[in-house]
Amino acid sequence: MHADDQVGEGAPAELAAFLQGAVDDRPVKIAPAVCGCGSRVFFVLVNASGAERECSGCGSRAFIADSGEYWNEESWEDDEPGAAGCP
């Protein structure tokens, strides 16, 4: 855990612990995802460049963290985004 970590109210403790252990001692900000329509259920597309969520309620899409800076068709040539699944 980094001294500058921020975990928002409503973020699952298990997810916070996993993400904090996965970032090489860099500060993280963890907050629950909520769409403008109020939904909290999302489909997630991932590749090596980043991640994007799609609301299961209204279909709107948003990049996760700084993924928008790296998410482009060039990065898909060797690594097309695929649906993420919970193990």
PDB file of N, CA, C and O in Angstrom:
ATOM      1  N   MET A   1       0.845  -1.184   0.000  1.00  0.00           N
ATOM      2  CA  MET A   1       0.000   0.000   0.000  1.00  0.00           C
ATOM      3  C   MET A   1       0.885   1.241   0.000  1.00  0.00           C
ATOM      4  O   MET A   1       1.864   1.316   0.743  1.00  0.00           O
ATOM      5  N   HIS A   2       0.542   2.189  -0.818  1.00  0.00           N
ATOM      6  CA  HIS A   2       1.289   3.439  -0.956  1.00  0.00           C
ATOM      7  C   HIS A   2       0.637   4.505  -0.079  1.00  0.00           C
ATOM      8  O   HIS A   2      -0.582   4.509   0.090  1.00  0.00           O
ATOM      9  N   ALA A   3       1.423   5.387   0.466  1.00  0.00           N
ATOM     10  CA  ALA A   3       0.913   6.427   1.371  1.00  0.00           C
ATOM     11  C   ALA A   3      -0.102   7.339   0.691  1.00  0.00           C
ATOM     12  O   ALA A   3      -0.963   7.907   1.364  1.00  0.00           O
ATOM     13  N   ASP A   4      -0.016   7.490  -0.646  1.00  0.00           N
ATOM     14  CA  ASP A   4      -0.919   8.378  -1.370  1.00  0.00           C
ATOM     15  C   ASP A   4      -2.124   7.662  -1.976  1.00  0.00           C
ATOM     16  O   ASP A   4      -2.877   8.274  -2.735  1.00  0.00           O
ATOM     17  N   ASP A   5      -2.325   6.375  -1.659  1.00  0.00           N
ATOM     18  CA  ASP A   5      -3.468   5.639  -2.199  1.00  0.00           C
ATOM     19  C   ASP A   5      -4.778   6.280  -1.753  1.00  0.00           C
ATOM     20  O   ASP A   5      -4.888   6.792  -0.639  1.00  0.00           O
ATOM     21  N   GLN A   6      -5.771   6.241  -2.646  1.00  0.00           N
ATOM     22  CA  GLN A   6      -7.108   6.724  -2.335  1.00  0.00           C
ATOM     23  C   GLN A   6      -8.101   5.635  -2.718  1.00  0.00           C
ATOM     24  O   GLN A   6      -8.147   5.208  -3.871  1.00  0.00           O
ATOM     25  N   VAL A   7      -8.888   5.192  -1.761  1.00  0.00           N
ATOM     26  CA  VAL A   7      -9.911   4.184  -2.021  1.00  0.00           C
ATOM     27  C   VAL A   7     -11.251   4.814  -1.710  1.00  0.00           C
ATOM     28  O   VAL A   7     -11.536   5.155  -0.562  1.00  0.00           O
ATOM     29  N   GLY A   8     -12.078   4.968  -2.742  1.00  0.00           N
ATOM     30  CA  GLY A   8     -13.372   5.613  -2.580  1.00  0.00           C
ATOM     31  C   GLY A   8     -14.384   4.750  -1.851  1.00  0.00           C
ATOM     32  O   GLY A   8     -14.289   3.523  -1.840  1.00  0.00           O
ATOM     33  N   GLU A   9     -15.358   5.417  -1.240  1.00  0.00           N
ATOM     34  CA  GLU A   9     -16.427   4.710  -0.540  1.00  0.00           C
ATOM     35  C   GLU A   9     -17.184   3.833  -1.526  1.00  0.00           C
ATOM     36  O   GLU A   9     -17.545   4.281  -2.614  1.00  0.00           O
ATOM     37  N   GLY A  10     -17.418   2.606  -1.152  1.00  0.00           N
ATOM     38  CA  GLY A  10     -18.141   1.683  -2.014  1.00  0.00           C
ATOM     39  C   GLY A  10     -17.247   0.798  -2.863  1.00  0.00           C
ATOM     40  O   GLY A  10     -17.735  -0.130  -3.506  1.00  0.00           O
ATOM     41  N   ALA A  11     -15.936   1.067  -2.878  1.00  0.00           N
ATOM     42  CA  ALA A  11     -15.016   0.207  -3.628  1.00  0.00           C
ATOM     43  C   ALA A  11     -14.803  -1.081  -2.832  1.00  0.00           C
ATOM     44  O   ALA A  11     -14.489  -1.020  -1.644  1.00  0.00           O
ATOM     45  N   PRO A  12     -14.971  -2.251  -3.470  1.00  0.00           N
ATOM     46  CA  PRO A  12     -14.792  -3.511  -2.745  1.00  0.00           C
ATOM     47  C   PRO A  12     -13.374  -3.651  -2.193  1.00  0.00           C
ATOM     48  O   PRO A  12     -12.403  -3.372  -2.896  1.00  0.00           O
ATOM     49  N   ALA A  13     -13.255  -4.079  -0.950  1.00  0.00           N
ATOM     50  CA  ALA A  13     -11.954  -4.218  -0.294  1.00  0.00           C
ATOM     51  C   ALA A  13     -11.063  -5.206  -1.038  1.00  0.00           C
ATOM     52  O   ALA A  13      -9.854  -4.992  -1.132  1.00  0.00           O
ATOM     53  N   GLU A  14     -11.645  -6.294  -1.573  1.00  0.00           N
ATOM     54  CA  GLU A  14     -10.860  -7.296  -2.297  1.00  0.00           C
ATOM     55  C   GLU A  14     -10.241  -6.696  -3.561  1.00  0.00           C
ATOM     56  O   GLU A  14      -9.085  -6.967  -3.886  1.00  0.00           O
ATOM     57  N   LEU A  15     -11.022  -5.880  -4.266  1.00  0.00           N
ATOM     58  CA  LEU A  15     -10.516  -5.240  -5.478  1.00  0.00           C
ATOM     59  C   LEU A  15      -9.418  -4.243  -5.129  1.00  0.00           C
ATOM     60  O   LEU A  15      -8.391  -4.194  -5.806  1.00  0.00           O
ATOM     61  N   ALA A  16      -9.619  -3.457  -4.092  1.00  0.00           N
ATOM     62  CA  ALA A  16      -8.614  -2.481  -3.674  1.00  0.00           C
ATOM     63  C   ALA A  16      -7.303  -3.178  -3.326  1.00  0.00           C
ATOM     64  O   ALA A  16      -6.233  -2.729  -3.738  1.00  0.00           O
ATOM     65  N   ALA A  17      -7.378  -4.273  -2.571  1.00  0.00           N
ATOM     66  CA  ALA A  17      -6.163  -4.993  -2.191  1.00  0.00           C
ATOM     67  C   ALA A  17      -5.454  -5.561  -3.413  1.00  0.00           C
ATOM     68  O   ALA A  17      -4.227  -5.510  -3.495  1.00  0.00           O
ATOM     69  N   PHE A  18      -6.212  -6.103  -4.364  1.00  0.00           N
ATOM     70  CA  PHE A  18      -5.610  -6.651  -5.579  1.00  0.00           C
ATOM     71  C   PHE A  18      -4.916  -5.562  -6.386  1.00  0.00           C
ATOM     72  O   PHE A  18      -3.769  -5.735  -6.799  1.00  0.00           O
ATOM     73  N   LEU A  19      -5.597  -4.444  -6.616  1.00  0.00           N
ATOM     74  CA  LEU A  19      -5.023  -3.368  -7.425  1.00  0.00           C
ATOM     75  C   LEU A  19      -3.819  -2.729  -6.745  1.00  0.00           C
ATOM     76  O   LEU A  19      -2.846  -2.378  -7.412  1.00  0.00           O
ATOM     77  N   GLN A  20      -3.873  -2.578  -5.443  1.00  0.00           N
ATOM     78  CA  GLN A  20      -2.749  -1.981  -4.732  1.00  0.00           C
ATOM     79  C   GLN A  20      -1.515  -2.870  -4.825  1.00  0.00           C
ATOM     80  O   GLN A  20      -0.394  -2.361  -4.840  1.00  0.00           O
ATOM     81  N   GLY A  21      -1.694  -4.167  -4.887  1.00  0.00           N
ATOM     82  CA  GLY A  21      -0.565  -5.084  -4.996  1.00  0.00           C
ATOM     83  C   GLY A  21      -0.057  -5.244  -6.411  1.00  0.00           C
ATOM     84  O   GLY A  21       0.990  -5.854  -6.625  1.00  0.00           O
ATOM     85  N   ALA A  22      -0.783  -4.706  -7.389  1.00  0.00           N
ATOM     86  CA  ALA A  22      -0.435  -4.924  -8.789  1.00  0.00           C
ATOM     87  C   ALA A  22       0.227  -3.728  -9.474  1.00  0.00           C
ATOM     88  O   ALA A  22       0.459  -3.775 -10.682  1.00  0.00           O
ATOM     89  N   VAL A  23       0.533  -2.672  -8.747  1.00  0.00           N
ATOM     90  CA  VAL A  23       0.997  -1.445  -9.406  1.00  0.00           C
ATOM     91  C   VAL A  23       2.421  -1.031  -9.041  1.00  0.00           C
ATOM     92  O   VAL A  23       2.781   0.133  -9.214  1.00  0.00           O
ATOM     93  N   ASP A  24       3.226  -1.945  -8.546  1.00  0.00           N
ATOM     94  CA  ASP A  24       4.640  -1.649  -8.294  1.00  0.00           C
ATOM     95  C   ASP A  24       4.878  -0.427  -7.420  1.00  0.00           C
ATOM     96  O   ASP A  24       5.714   0.414  -7.748  1.00  0.00           O
ATOM     97  N   ASP A  25       4.155  -0.321  -6.312  1.00  0.00           N
ATOM     98  CA  ASP A  25       4.339   0.748  -5.334  1.00  0.00           C
ATOM     99  C   ASP A  25       4.086   2.146  -5.886  1.00  0.00           C
ATOM    100  O   ASP A  25       4.691   3.115  -5.427  1.00  0.00           O
ATOM    101  N   ARG A  26       3.197   2.254  -6.866  1.00  0.00           N
ATOM    102  CA  ARG A  26       2.761   3.569  -7.337  1.00  0.00           C
ATOM    103  C   ARG A  26       1.430   3.892  -6.677  1.00  0.00           C
ATOM    104  O   ARG A  26       0.657   2.975  -6.400  1.00  0.00           O
ATOM    105  N   PRO A  27       1.134   5.158  -6.416  1.00  0.00           N
ATOM    106  CA  PRO A  27      -0.149   5.486  -5.804  1.00  0.00           C
ATOM    107  C   PRO A  27      -1.306   5.145  -6.744  1.00  0.00           C
ATOM    108  O   PRO A  27      -1.189   5.297  -7.960  1.00  0.00           O
ATOM    109  N   VAL A  28      -2.410   4.688  -6.181  1.00  0.00           N
ATOM    110  CA  VAL A  28      -3.591   4.365  -6.972  1.00  0.00           C
ATOM    111  C   VAL A  28      -4.806   5.076  -6.403  1.00  0.00           C
ATOM    112  O   VAL A  28      -4.869   5.372  -5.210  1.00  0.00           O
ATOM    113  N   LYS A  29      -5.769   5.344  -7.275  1.00  0.00           N
ATOM    114  CA  LYS A  29      -7.055   5.885  -6.860  1.00  0.00           C
ATOM    115  C   LYS A  29      -8.104   4.882  -7.319  1.00  0.00           C
ATOM    116  O   LYS A  29      -8.229   4.604  -8.512  1.00  0.00           O
ATOM    117  N   ILE A  30      -8.849   4.348  -6.375  1.00  0.00           N
ATOM    118  CA  ILE A  30      -9.836   3.320  -6.669  1.00  0.00           C
ATOM    119  C   ILE A  30     -11.208   3.853  -6.293  1.00  0.00           C
ATOM    120  O   ILE A  30     -11.436   4.261  -5.154  1.00  0.00           O
ATOM    121  N   ALA A  31     -12.123   3.846  -7.264  1.00  0.00           N
ATOM    122  CA  ALA A  31     -13.476   4.328  -7.025  1.00  0.00           C
ATOM    123  C   ALA A  31     -14.452   3.410  -7.746  1.00  0.00           C
ATOM    124  O   ALA A  31     -14.126   2.876  -8.806  1.00  0.00           O
ATOM    125  N   PRO A  32     -15.640   3.217  -7.190  1.00  0.00           N
ATOM    126  CA  PRO A  32     -16.627   2.389  -7.874  1.00  0.00           C
ATOM    127  C   PRO A  32     -17.082   3.062  -9.167  1.00  0.00           C
ATOM    128  O   PRO A  32     -17.193   4.286  -9.230  1.00  0.00           O
ATOM    129  N   ALA A  33     -17.345   2.257 -10.197  1.00  0.00           N
ATOM    130  CA  ALA A  33     -17.809   2.779 -11.480  1.00  0.00           C
ATOM    131  C   ALA A  33     -19.326   2.905 -11.464  1.00  0.00           C
ATOM    132  O   ALA A  33     -20.038   1.975 -11.085  1.00  0.00           O
ATOM    133  N   VAL A  34     -19.807   4.074 -11.885  1.00  0.00           N
ATOM    134  CA  VAL A  34     -21.240   4.314 -11.988  1.00  0.00           C
ATOM    135  C   VAL A  34     -21.480   5.068 -13.291  1.00  0.00           C
ATOM    136  O   VAL A  34     -20.875   6.113 -13.528  1.00  0.00           O
ATOM    137  N   CYS A  35     -22.354   4.543 -14.127  1.00  0.00           N
ATOM    138  CA  CYS A  35     -22.680   5.196 -15.397  1.00  0.00           C
ATOM    139  C   CYS A  35     -23.618   6.378 -15.138  1.00  0.00           C
ATOM    140  O   CYS A  35     -24.236   6.467 -14.077  1.00  0.00           O
ATOM    141  N   GLY A  36     -23.716   7.268 -16.102  1.00  0.00           N
ATOM    142  CA  GLY A  36     -24.642   8.399 -16.010  1.00  0.00           C
ATOM    143  C   GLY A  36     -26.091   7.958 -15.892  1.00  0.00           C
ATOM    144  O   GLY A  36     -26.924   8.701 -15.372  1.00  0.00           O
ATOM    145  N   CYS A  37     -26.404   6.742 -16.374  1.00  0.00           N
ATOM    146  CA  CYS A  37     -27.777   6.229 -16.278  1.00  0.00           C
ATOM    147  C   CYS A  37     -28.043   5.588 -14.919  1.00  0.00           C
ATOM    148  O   CYS A  37     -29.169   5.182 -14.631  1.00  0.00           O
ATOM    149  N   GLY A  38     -26.987   5.495 -14.066  1.00  0.00           N
ATOM    150  CA  GLY A  38     -27.137   4.920 -12.742  1.00  0.00           C
ATOM    151  C   GLY A  38     -26.714   3.467 -12.635  1.00  0.00           C
ATOM    152  O   GLY A  38     -26.621   2.932 -11.531  1.00  0.00           O
ATOM    153  N   SER A  39     -26.458   2.825 -13.751  1.00  0.00           N
ATOM    154  CA  SER A  39     -26.054   1.413 -13.734  1.00  0.00           C
ATOM    155  C   SER A  39     -24.654   1.252 -13.147  1.00  0.00           C
ATOM    156  O   SER A  39     -23.806   2.135 -13.276  1.00  0.00           O
ATOM    157  N   ARG A  40     -24.430   0.113 -12.504  1.00  0.00           N
ATOM    158  CA  ARG A  40     -23.122  -0.234 -11.950  1.00  0.00           C
ATOM    159  C   ARG A  40     -22.629  -1.550 -12.528  1.00  0.00           C
ATOM    160  O   ARG A  40     -21.724  -2.173 -11.973  1.00  0.00           O
ATOM    161  N   VAL A  41     -23.225  -1.982 -13.654  1.00  0.00           N
ATOM    162  CA  VAL A  41     -22.850  -3.240 -14.294  1.00  0.00           C
ATOM    163  C   VAL A  41     -22.278  -2.924 -15.669  1.00  0.00           C
ATOM    164  O   VAL A  41     -22.901  -2.220 -16.464  1.00  0.00           O
ATOM    165  N   PHE A  42     -21.070  -3.458 -15.944  1.00  0.00           N
ATOM    166  CA  PHE A  42     -20.364  -3.129 -17.175  1.00  0.00           C
ATOM    167  C   PHE A  42     -19.762  -4.365 -17.823  1.00  0.00           C
ATOM    168  O   PHE A  42     -19.429  -5.338 -17.146  1.00  0.00           O
ATOM    169  N   PHE A  43     -19.627  -4.315 -19.135  1.00  0.00           N
ATOM    170  CA  PHE A  43     -18.806  -5.255 -19.883  1.00  0.00           C
ATOM    171  C   PHE A  43     -17.458  -4.561 -20.031  1.00  0.00           C
ATOM    172  O   PHE A  43     -17.416  -3.337 -20.157  1.00  0.00           O
ATOM    173  N   VAL A  44     -16.363  -5.301 -20.021  1.00  0.00           N
ATOM    174  CA  VAL A  44     -15.037  -4.698 -20.112  1.00  0.00           C
ATOM    175  C   VAL A  44     -14.265  -5.330 -21.266  1.00  0.00           C
ATOM    176  O   VAL A  44     -14.181  -6.554 -21.374  1.00  0.00           O
ATOM    177  N   LEU A  45     -13.702  -4.479 -22.128  1.00  0.00           N
ATOM    178  CA  LEU A  45     -12.819  -4.912 -23.214  1.00  0.00           C
ATOM    179  C   LEU A  45     -11.390  -4.576 -22.813  1.00  0.00           C
ATOM    180  O   LEU A  45     -11.122  -3.474 -22.335  1.00  0.00           O
ATOM    181  N   VAL A  46     -10.482  -5.509 -23.001  1.00  0.00           N
ATOM    182  CA  VAL A  46      -9.086  -5.284 -22.625  1.00  0.00           C
ATOM    183  C   VAL A  46      -8.149  -5.794 -23.705  1.00  0.00           C
ATOM    184  O   VAL A  46      -8.468  -6.729 -24.440  1.00  0.00           O
ATOM    185  N   ASN A  47      -6.991  -5.164 -23.785  1.00  0.00           N
ATOM    186  CA  ASN A  47      -5.828  -5.673 -24.513  1.00  0.00           C
ATOM    187  C   ASN A  47      -4.607  -5.126 -23.793  1.00  0.00           C
ATOM    188  O   ASN A  47      -4.737  -4.511 -22.734  1.00  0.00           O
ATOM    189  N   ALA A  48      -3.440  -5.338 -24.344  1.00  0.00           N
ATOM    190  CA  ALA A  48      -2.218  -4.892 -23.669  1.00  0.00           C
ATOM    191  C   ALA A  48      -2.145  -3.367 -23.553  1.00  0.00           C
ATOM    192  O   ALA A  48      -1.394  -2.848 -22.727  1.00  0.00           O
ATOM    193  N   SER A  49      -2.918  -2.644 -24.374  1.00  0.00           N
ATOM    194  CA  SER A  49      -2.871  -1.188 -24.372  1.00  0.00           C
ATOM    195  C   SER A  49      -3.772  -0.546 -23.339  1.00  0.00           C
ATOM    196  O   SER A  49      -3.522   0.586 -22.925  1.00  0.00           O
ATOM    197  N   GLY A  50      -4.821  -1.246 -22.908  1.00  0.00           N
ATOM    198  CA  GLY A  50      -5.705  -0.623 -21.951  1.00  0.00           C
ATOM    199  C   GLY A  50      -7.013  -1.358 -21.780  1.00  0.00           C
ATOM    200  O   GLY A  50      -7.135  -2.537 -22.109  1.00  0.00           O
ATOM    201  N   ALA A  51      -7.998  -0.629 -21.252  1.00  0.00           N
ATOM    202  CA  ALA A  51      -9.306  -1.208 -20.974  1.00  0.00           C
ATOM    203  C   ALA A  51     -10.395  -0.152 -21.191  1.00  0.00           C
ATOM    204  O   ALA A  51     -10.198   1.039 -20.950  1.00  0.00           O
ATOM    205  N   GLU A  52     -11.537  -0.634 -21.650  1.00  0.00           N
ATOM    206  CA  GLU A  52     -12.691   0.225 -21.882  1.00  0.00           C
ATOM    207  C   GLU A  52     -13.915  -0.491 -21.313  1.00  0.00           C
ATOM    208  O   GLU A  52     -14.034  -1.709 -21.443  1.00  0.00           O
ATOM    209  N   ARG A  53     -14.822   0.253 -20.687  1.00  0.00           N
ATOM    210  CA  ARG A  53     -16.033  -0.350 -20.150  1.00  0.00           C
ATOM    211  C   ARG A  53     -17.232   0.066 -20.994  1.00  0.00           C
ATOM    212  O   ARG A  53     -17.266   1.159 -21.561  1.00  0.00           O
ATOM    213  N   GLU A  54     -18.223  -0.838 -21.065  1.00  0.00           N
ATOM    214  CA  GLU A  54     -19.482  -0.554 -21.757  1.00  0.00           C
ATOM    215  C   GLU A  54     -20.617  -0.837 -20.783  1.00  0.00           C
ATOM    216  O   GLU A  54     -20.706  -1.934 -20.230  1.00  0.00           O
ATOM    217  N   CYS A  55     -21.470   0.132 -20.575  1.00  0.00           N
ATOM    218  CA  CYS A  55     -22.575   0.009 -19.633  1.00  0.00           C
ATOM    219  C   CYS A  55     -23.568  -1.034 -20.132  1.00  0.00           C
ATOM    220  O   CYS A  55     -23.976  -1.005 -21.293  1.00  0.00           O
ATOM    221  N   SER A  56     -23.956  -1.960 -19.245  1.00  0.00           N
ATOM    222  CA  SER A  56     -24.929  -2.975 -19.635  1.00  0.00           C
ATOM    223  C   SER A  56     -26.341  -2.395 -19.697  1.00  0.00           C
ATOM    224  O   SER A  56     -27.236  -3.002 -20.284  1.00  0.00           O
ATOM    225  N   GLY A  57     -26.543  -1.227 -19.094  1.00  0.00           N
ATOM    226  CA  GLY A  57     -27.861  -0.601 -19.106  1.00  0.00           C
ATOM    227  C   GLY A  57     -28.135   0.206 -20.357  1.00  0.00           C
ATOM    228  O   GLY A  57     -29.146  -0.004 -21.027  1.00  0.00           O
ATOM    229  N   CYS A  58     -27.225   1.143 -20.680  1.00  0.00           N
ATOM    230  CA  CYS A  58     -27.484   2.056 -21.799  1.00  0.00           C
ATOM    231  C   CYS A  58     -26.503   1.904 -22.957  1.00  0.00           C
ATOM    232  O   CYS A  58     -26.718   2.478 -24.024  1.00  0.00           O
ATOM    233  N   GLY A  59     -25.423   1.137 -22.761  1.00  0.00           N
ATOM    234  CA  GLY A  59     -24.465   0.909 -23.843  1.00  0.00           C
ATOM    235  C   GLY A  59     -23.401   1.979 -23.994  1.00  0.00           C
ATOM    236  O   GLY A  59     -22.560   1.876 -24.888  1.00  0.00           O
ATOM    237  N   SER A  60     -23.407   3.008 -23.148  1.00  0.00           N
ATOM    238  CA  SER A  60     -22.372   4.038 -23.268  1.00  0.00           C
ATOM    239  C   SER A  60     -21.016   3.432 -22.890  1.00  0.00           C
ATOM    240  O   SER A  60     -20.936   2.481 -22.112  1.00  0.00           O
ATOM    241  N   ARG A  61     -19.946   4.012 -23.466  1.00  0.00           N
ATOM    242  CA  ARG A  61     -18.608   3.469 -23.258  1.00  0.00           C
ATOM    243  C   ARG A  61     -17.693   4.533 -22.669  1.00  0.00           C
ATOM    244  O   ARG A  61     -17.851   5.727 -22.924  1.00  0.00           O
ATOM    245  N   ALA A  62     -16.732   4.069 -21.877  1.00  0.00           N
ATOM    246  CA  ALA A  62     -15.753   4.974 -21.269  1.00  0.00           C
ATOM    247  C   ALA A  62     -14.453   4.218 -21.049  1.00  0.00           C
ATOM    248  O   ALA A  62     -14.458   3.030 -20.724  1.00  0.00           O
ATOM    249  N   PHE A  63     -13.347   4.913 -21.228  1.00  0.00           N
ATOM    250  CA  PHE A  63     -12.047   4.315 -20.969  1.00  0.00           C
ATOM    251  C   PHE A  63     -11.804   4.225 -19.475  1.00  0.00           C
ATOM    252  O   PHE A  63     -12.317   5.032 -18.699  1.00  0.00           O
ATOM    253  N   ILE A  64     -11.018   3.240 -19.081  1.00  0.00           N
ATOM    254  CA  ILE A  64     -10.666   3.050 -17.682  1.00  0.00           C
ATOM    255  C   ILE A  64      -9.262   3.613 -17.477  1.00  0.00           C
ATOM    256  O   ILE A  64      -8.341   3.307 -18.233  1.00  0.00           O
ATOM    257  N   ALA A  65      -9.115   4.437 -16.445  1.00  0.00           N
ATOM    258  CA  ALA A  65      -7.833   5.089 -16.112  1.00  0.00           C
ATOM    259  C   ALA A  65      -7.328   5.866 -17.332  1.00  0.00           C
ATOM    260  O   ALA A  65      -8.089   6.629 -17.927  1.00  0.00           O
ATOM    261  N   ASP A  66      -6.051   5.685 -17.716  1.00  0.00           N
ATOM    262  CA  ASP A  66      -5.485   6.434 -18.841  1.00  0.00           C
ATOM    263  C   ASP A  66      -5.513   5.645 -20.146  1.00  0.00           C
ATOM    264  O   ASP A  66      -4.748   5.952 -21.060  1.00  0.00           O
ATOM    265  N   SER A  67      -6.374   4.641 -20.252  1.00  0.00           N
ATOM    266  CA  SER A  67      -6.423   3.781 -21.435  1.00  0.00           C
ATOM    267  C   SER A  67      -6.707   4.545 -22.721  1.00  0.00           C
ATOM    268  O   SER A  67      -6.235   4.149 -23.787  1.00  0.00           O
ATOM    269  N   GLY A  68      -7.465   5.627 -22.642  1.00  0.00           N
ATOM    270  CA  GLY A  68      -7.794   6.409 -23.833  1.00  0.00           C
ATOM    271  C   GLY A  68      -6.566   6.947 -24.553  1.00  0.00           C
ATOM    272  O   GLY A  68      -6.598   7.162 -25.765  1.00  0.00           O
ATOM    273  N   GLU A  69      -5.488   7.165 -23.814  1.00  0.00           N
ATOM    274  CA  GLU A  69      -4.256   7.676 -24.424  1.00  0.00           C
ATOM    275  C   GLU A  69      -3.576   6.630 -25.279  1.00  0.00           C
ATOM    276  O   GLU A  69      -2.787   6.974 -26.159  1.00  0.00           O
ATOM    277  N   TYR A  70      -3.863   5.353 -25.042  1.00  0.00           N
ATOM    278  CA  TYR A  70      -3.161   4.265 -25.721  1.00  0.00           C
ATOM    279  C   TYR A  70      -4.074   3.409 -26.587  1.00  0.00           C
ATOM    280  O   TYR A  70      -3.591   2.554 -27.330  1.00  0.00           O
ATOM    281  N   TRP A  71      -5.382   3.622 -26.507  1.00  0.00           N
ATOM    282  CA  TRP A  71      -6.375   2.772 -27.162  1.00  0.00           C
ATOM    283  C   TRP A  71      -6.582   3.277 -28.588  1.00  0.00           C
ATOM    284  O   TRP A  71      -7.230   4.304 -28.789  1.00  0.00           O
ATOM    285  N   ASN A  72      -6.047   2.579 -29.563  1.00  0.00           N
ATOM    286  CA  ASN A  72      -6.233   2.961 -30.951  1.00  0.00           C
ATOM    287  C   ASN A  72      -6.122   1.735 -31.844  1.00  0.00           C
ATOM    288  O   ASN A  72      -5.661   0.681 -31.407  1.00  0.00           O
ATOM    289  N   GLU A  73      -6.547   1.876 -33.100  1.00  0.00           N
ATOM    290  CA  GLU A  73      -6.559   0.731 -34.010  1.00  0.00           C
ATOM    291  C   GLU A  73      -5.160   0.198 -34.297  1.00  0.00           C
ATOM    292  O   GLU A  73      -5.003  -0.988 -34.587  1.00  0.00           O
ATOM    293  N   GLU A  74      -4.140   1.055 -34.222  1.00  0.00           N
ATOM    294  CA  GLU A  74      -2.765   0.580 -34.408  1.00  0.00           C
ATOM    295  C   GLU A  74      -2.393  -0.450 -33.348  1.00  0.00           C
ATOM    296  O   GLU A  74      -1.741  -1.451 -33.647  1.00  0.00           O
ATOM    297  N   SER A  75      -2.807  -0.201 -32.119  1.00  0.00           N
ATOM    298  CA  SER A  75      -2.466  -1.129 -31.035  1.00  0.00           C
ATOM    299  C   SER A  75      -3.233  -2.441 -31.166  1.00  0.00           C
ATOM    300  O   SER A  75      -2.885  -3.424 -30.511  1.00  0.00           O
ATOM    301  N   TRP A  76      -4.281  -2.472 -32.008  1.00  0.00           N
ATOM    302  CA  TRP A  76      -5.085  -3.679 -32.172  1.00  0.00           C
ATOM    303  C   TRP A  76      -4.495  -4.640 -33.191  1.00  0.00           C
ATOM    304  O   TRP A  76      -4.912  -5.796 -33.255  1.00  0.00           O
ATOM    305  N   GLU A  77      -3.517  -4.181 -34.003  1.00  0.00           N
ATOM    306  CA  GLU A  77      -2.986  -5.027 -35.069  1.00  0.00           C
ATOM    307  C   GLU A  77      -2.523  -6.384 -34.551  1.00  0.00           C
ATOM    308  O   GLU A  77      -2.830  -7.412 -35.154  1.00  0.00           O
ATOM    309  N   ASP A  78      -1.802  -6.396 -33.461  1.00  0.00           N
ATOM    310  CA  ASP A  78      -1.298  -7.645 -32.905  1.00  0.00           C
ATOM    311  C   ASP A  78      -2.051  -8.075 -31.654  1.00  0.00           C
ATOM    312  O   ASP A  78      -1.829  -9.172 -31.143  1.00  0.00           O
ATOM    313  N   ASP A  79      -2.942  -7.219 -31.156  1.00  0.00           N
ATOM    314  CA  ASP A  79      -3.598  -7.513 -29.888  1.00  0.00           C
ATOM    315  C   ASP A  79      -4.995  -6.910 -29.876  1.00  0.00           C
ATOM    316  O   ASP A  79      -5.227  -5.898 -29.214  1.00  0.00           O
ATOM    317  N   GLU A  80      -5.937  -7.528 -30.610  1.00  0.00           N
ATOM    318  CA  GLU A  80      -7.293  -7.016 -30.683  1.00  0.00           C
ATOM    319  C   GLU A  80      -7.975  -7.126 -29.312  1.00  0.00           C
ATOM    320  O   GLU A  80      -7.851  -8.153 -28.645  1.00  0.00           O
ATOM    321  N   PRO A  81      -8.695  -6.078 -28.887  1.00  0.00           N
ATOM    322  CA  PRO A  81      -9.357  -6.130 -27.586  1.00  0.00           C
ATOM    323  C   PRO A  81     -10.347  -7.284 -27.498  1.00  0.00           C
ATOM    324  O   PRO A  81     -11.021  -7.620 -28.471  1.00  0.00           O
ATOM    325  N   GLY A  82     -10.420  -7.873 -26.335  1.00  0.00           N
ATOM    326  CA  GLY A  82     -11.369  -8.950 -26.100  1.00  0.00           C
ATOM    327  C   GLY A  82     -12.119  -8.715 -24.806  1.00  0.00           C
ATOM    328  O   GLY A  82     -11.707  -7.914 -23.966  1.00  0.00           O
ATOM    329  N   ALA A  83     -13.218  -9.419 -24.658  1.00  0.00           N
ATOM    330  CA  ALA A  83     -14.031  -9.279 -23.456  1.00  0.00           C
ATOM    331  C   ALA A  83     -13.316  -9.875 -22.254  1.00  0.00           C
ATOM    332  O   ALA A  83     -12.777 -10.979 -22.320  1.00  0.00           O
ATOM    333  N   ALA A  84     -13.319  -9.141 -21.176  1.00  0.00           N
ATOM    334  CA  ALA A  84     -12.730  -9.631 -19.927  1.00  0.00           C
ATOM    335  C   ALA A  84     -13.779 -10.457 -19.199  1.00  0.00           C
ATOM    336  O   ALA A  84     -14.980 -10.220 -19.331  1.00  0.00           O
ATOM    337  N   GLY A  85     -13.310 -11.422 -18.436  1.00  0.00           N
ATOM    338  CA  GLY A  85     -14.224 -12.248 -17.664  1.00  0.00           C
ATOM    339  C   GLY A  85     -13.696 -12.444 -16.266  1.00  0.00           C
ATOM    340  O   GLY A  85     -12.486 -12.444 -16.038  1.00  0.00           O
ATOM    341  N   CYS A  86     -14.601 -12.609 -15.338  1.00  0.00           N
ATOM    342  CA  CYS A  86     -14.195 -12.849 -13.954  1.00  0.00           C
ATOM    343  C   CYS A  86     -13.891 -14.325 -13.785  1.00  0.00           C
ATOM    344  O   CYS A  86     -14.725 -15.162 -14.131  1.00  0.00           O
ATOM    345  N   PRO A  87     -12.725 -14.668 -13.264  1.00  0.00           N
ATOM    346  CA  PRO A  87     -12.356 -16.094 -13.169  1.00  0.00           C
ATOM    347  C   PRO A  87     -13.218 -16.880 -12.214  1.00  0.00           C
ATOM    348  O   PRO A  87     -13.013 -18.082 -12.044  1.00  0.00           O
TER     349      PRO A  87
END
